[in-house]
């Protein structure tokens, strides 16, 4: 399981630390690549900008995507991912503090695989991280890679 990369798109250092702590506490030892805005997320995924030359055939197993991001919000990132054949089927979990119905609906309309609201309580967040890790890194079988 530990060769599967998780891409965490999170601009809040506290939420980033909480997510990493929850993953470690649940023995999820996968490499976690952290990017802090929507533009950087797209650069990582498509091998542009600061990530020019990155092996783009090695995609993350799952993207944990916050909605409220600088430069380009999570919905903009999701829209771009779903419009490109290379990332159209990439599993994307919206991991956000937003409980707005319109955010949830728009996320699913744009092709999010899941929408998880960040719990405020750490124990609840641990439970959520356990479920995310178990499902997306162990149980889920992604589509075959396109060449």
HUSULDA-V454140 format. One record per residue. N is the residue number from 1. RES is the residue in one letter. PHI is phi in whole degrees, -180 to 180 (999 if undefined). OMEGA is omega in radians with two decimals (* if undefined). NEAR is the number of other ideal C-beta (glycine too) atoms within 12 Angstrom. Layout:
n = {N/N}
res = {RES/RES}
phi = {PHI/PHI}
omega = {OMEGA/OMEGA}
near = {NEAR/NEAR}
This chain:
n = {1/2/3/4/5/6/7/8/9/10/11/12/13/14/15/16/17/18/19/20/21/22/23/24/25/26/27/28/29/30/31/32/33/34/35/36/37/38/39/40/41/42/43/44/45/46/47/48/49/50/51/52/53/54/55/56/57/58/59/60/61/62/63/64/65/66/67/68/69/70/71/72/73/74/75/76/77/78/79/80/81/82/83/84/85/86/87/88/89/90/91/92/93/94/95/96/97/98/99/100/101/102/103/104/105/106/107/108/109/110/111/112/113/114/115/116/117/118/119/120/121/122/123/124/125/126/127/128/129/130/131/132/133/134/135/136/137/138/139/140/141/142/143/144/145/146/147}
res = {X/X/X/X/X/X/X/X/X/X/X/X/X/X/X/X/X/X/X/X/X/X/X/X/X/X/X/X/X/X/X/X/X/X/X/X/X/X/X/X/X/X/X/X/X/X/X/X/X/X/X/X/X/X/X/X/X/X/X/X/X/X/X/X/X/X/X/X/X/X/X/X/X/X/X/X/X/X/X/X/X/X/X/X/X/X/X/X/X/X/X/X/X/X/X/X/X/X/X/X/X/X/X/X/X/X/X/X/X/X/X/X/X/X/X/X/X/X/X/X/X/X/X/X/X/X/X/X/X/X/X/X/X/X/X/X/X/X/X/X/X/X/X/X/X/X/X}
phi = {999/-78/-92/-93/-84/-110/-101/-104/-108/-150/-96/-91/-59/-67/-68/-61/-62/-63/-64/-63/-63/-65/-64/-62/-63/-96/59/-92/-104/-61/-64/-116/-92/-113/-125/-114/-157/-66/-65/-63/-61/-68/-61/-63/-66/-103/69/-112/53/-67/-111/-58/93/-65/-70/-77/-78/-97/-89/-65/-70/-155/-110/-99/-117/-77/-88/-89/-127/-75/69/-147/-74/-59/-66/-65/-62/-61/-57/-66/-62/-76/-91/-117/-58/-69/-125/-56/-104/-64/-63/-126/-108/-76/-121/-143/-89/-71/-113/-74/-58/-65/-65/-63/-63/-64/-59/-68/-59/-86/105/-63/-84/-161/-132/-122/-85/-67/-71/-76/-78/-62/-63/-66/-66/-59/-61/-63/-64/-60/-65/-61/-63/-61/-71/-76/-102/-116/-82/-66/-108/-70/-65/-60/-69/-90/-95}
omega = {-2.98/3.06/3.13/-3.07/3.01/3.02/3.11/3.13/-2.98/-3.14/-3.10/-3.11/3.13/3.11/3.07/-3.13/3.12/3.13/3.13/3.12/-3.14/3.12/3.13/-3.11/3.11/3.11/3.02/-3.00/3.12/3.02/3.08/3.05/-3.10/3.00/-2.92/3.02/-3.06/3.13/3.13/3.09/3.14/3.09/3.12/-3.05/-3.08/3.08/-3.14/3.03/-3.14/3.14/3.11/-3.13/3.10/3.11/-3.07/3.02/3.09/-3.13/3.08/3.06/-3.14/3.04/3.02/-2.93/3.02/3.12/-3.05/-3.09/3.03/3.10/3.10/-3.07/-3.09/3.11/3.07/3.08/-3.12/3.12/-3.13/-3.14/-3.09/-3.14/-3.09/-3.10/-3.10/-3.06/-3.07/-3.08/3.14/3.14/3.14/3.07/3.04/3.14/-2.95/3.05/-3.10/3.05/-3.13/-3.14/-3.12/3.08/3.13/-3.12/-3.13/3.11/3.13/3.09/-3.12/3.04/3.06/3.10/-3.10/3.12/-3.10/3.09/3.14/3.04/3.10/-3.11/-3.08/3.14/3.07/3.12/3.07/3.11/3.13/3.13/3.09/-3.12/3.12/-3.13/-3.13/-3.08/-2.98/-3.09/-3.09/-3.00/-3.07/3.04/-3.09/3.08/3.10/3.12/3.06/3.13/*}
near = {21/16/12/24/29/38/40/39/47/38/29/23/13/16/29/24/18/29/38/26/18/34/35/19/20/25/17/33/18/28/20/31/29/28/35/25/27/31/25/27/41/36/27/35/37/28/19/17/18/17/21/12/12/21/13/22/12/19/31/34/34/39/43/48/51/41/39/27/31/21/20/27/29/39/34/26/44/41/24/29/37/27/16/20/14/21/31/21/22/38/34/43/40/42/42/36/24/25/16/17/12/14/26/21/15/23/35/20/16/27/28/32/30/26/35/34/24/32/23/14/13/19/15/17/29/23/18/32/36/22/25/37/34/19/22/35/33/20/15/22/12/21/14/7/15/15/6}
